[in-house]
Amino acid sequence: MKYLKTGQFFGETDKTFLLEGITLTDTAYTVEKVDWHYHENPYFTFIIAGGIIEGNKKNTYNCPAGTLLFHNWQEPHYNSNPEKFTRGFQLEIKKDWCDSFDIDLDNLSAELNISNPQVKILFHNIYKETKIFDKVSSFAIEGLLLQAIQELGETPISSKSKKPDWVKKADEFLRENSSEDLTLKILSKELNLHPVYLSRSFAKFFRYNFGEYVRKIKVEKSLILLRNKKLSLTEISFASGFADQSHFNRCFREFIGTSPKDYRKLILQ
C-alpha cells in the first residue's frame, strides 16, 4: 500500500506552504483512479473545484466542490476522479503542533465528512490567506485552524454523541431548501415538532440560532459558485438563496471579512 509523506498527494501540486507544524498544498487531481493508500499526518481535504469519489473500509463518499473531509493519520482510503479534473486544498497537521496546543485528533473519525457551515467558512478563510500570504498569514491560518478544530469538538451535530433523530433531518432539510423562504414554522412542521421546543433546542444542537445557521449555509454555497466566472454576482446571490445582492454582500462580508467581488478576484488570480 502506498505511503505518502508530508506534502505528497496524487496529482500536480501547484503550491505548497510550510508553516511550523502545518503544511498546506493546492493540488490539481489529474489521476483518474487512486488505489488504497495512507498518509503520514492527519489532514483536511477541501474540494474547491470538480469532484471525487472517496472511500475507506466503512463508507464511500461522493465529494463535489465544497466538500470538506478529515482523514486521520495512517487511515487507508482510495478515490476516483469522475470529473477528470478536480482541485483540492489540503491542510496537514503534525503531531508536535497538536501536542503544543494539547489537541487530540484521535477523537475525530477516520474520515469525517464535515457539513458544519461554520467550519467550512473557516477553511475558506484559510484558503483565502494562502492567496494573500503576507507576514501575518501564518498567524491568521493557525488561529483559524484552532477555531475550526474547536468548532468540530464542540458541535454535537458532528460528533458521535447521541442526539435526537430530528437534528440530522433538520440539517439536511435546511441545506436542501436554503434558497426557499424558510421560517421556524415551516421547519417545525417538516420535523413534526412544536415551534417553541424547536426554537429552544435548535441552538443547543447547532450552536447558532436558526437565522445564523441558514445564513452561513447560504454564504458557504456562494463561496463555491464564485469560482464560476460565467456567473454574475447577482446570479450567485440568488442561486445561494439571498433575496437580493445587497443582503448577500452584507452577510458575505460579515463571515468572510471581504466583499464577494474582492474574494472572487483574490481566489481566481
C-alpha positions, 0 to 999 in steps of 0.5 A, a space after each residue: 500500500 502506498 505511503 505518502 509523506 508530508 506534502 505528497 498527494 496524487 496529482 500536480 501540486 501547484 503550491 505548497 506552504 510550510 508553516 511550523 507544524 502545518 503544511 498546506 498544498 493546492 493540488 490539481 487531481 489529474 489521476 483518474 483512479 487512486 488505489 488504497 493508500 495512507 498518509 503520514 499526518 492527519 489532514 483536511 481535504 477541501 474540494 474547491 473545484 470538480 469532484 471525487 469519489 472517496 472511500 475507506 473500509 466503512 463508507 464511500 463518499 461522493 465529494 463535489 466542490 465544497 466538500 470538506 473531509 478529515 482523514 486521520 493519520 495512517 487511515 487507508 482510503 482510495 478515490 476516483 476522479 469522475 470529473 477528470 479534473 478536480 482541485 483540492 486544498 489540503 491542510 496537514 497537521 503534525 503531531 508536535 503542533 497538536 501536542 503544543 496546543 494539547 489537541 487530540 485528533 484521535 477523537 475525530 473519525 477516520 474520515 469525517 465528512 464535515 457539513 458544519 457551515 461554520 467550519 467550512 467558512 473557516 477553511 475558506 478563510 484559510 484558503 483565502 490567506 494562502 492567496 494573500 500570504 503576507 507576514 501575518 498569514 501564518 498567524 491568521 491560518 493557525 488561529 483559524 485552524 484552532 477555531 475550526 478544530 474547536 468548532 468540530 469538538 464542540 458541535 454535537 451535530 458532528 460528533 458521535 454523541 447521541 442526539 435526537 433523530 430530528 437534528 440530522 433531518 433538520 440539517 439536511 432539510 435546511 441545506 436542501 431548501 436554503 434558497 426557499 423562504 424558510 421560517 421556524 414554522 415551516 421547519 417545525 412542521 417538516 420535523 413534526 415538532 412544536 415551534 417553541 421546543 424547536 426554537 429552544 433546542 435548535 441552538 443547543 444542537 447547532 450552536 447558532 440560532 436558526 437565522 445564523 445557521 441558514 445564513 452561513 449555509 447560504 454564504 458557504 454555497 456562494 463561496 463555491 459558485 464564485 469560482 464560476 466566472 460565467 456567473 454574475 454576482 447577482 446570479 450567485 446571490 440568488 442561486 445561494 438563496 439571498 433575496 437580493 445582492 445587497 443582503 448577500 454582500 452584507 452577510 458575505 462580508 460579515 463571515 468572510 471579512 471581504 466583499 464577494 467581488 474582492 474574494 472572487 478576484 483574490 481566489 481566481 488570480 
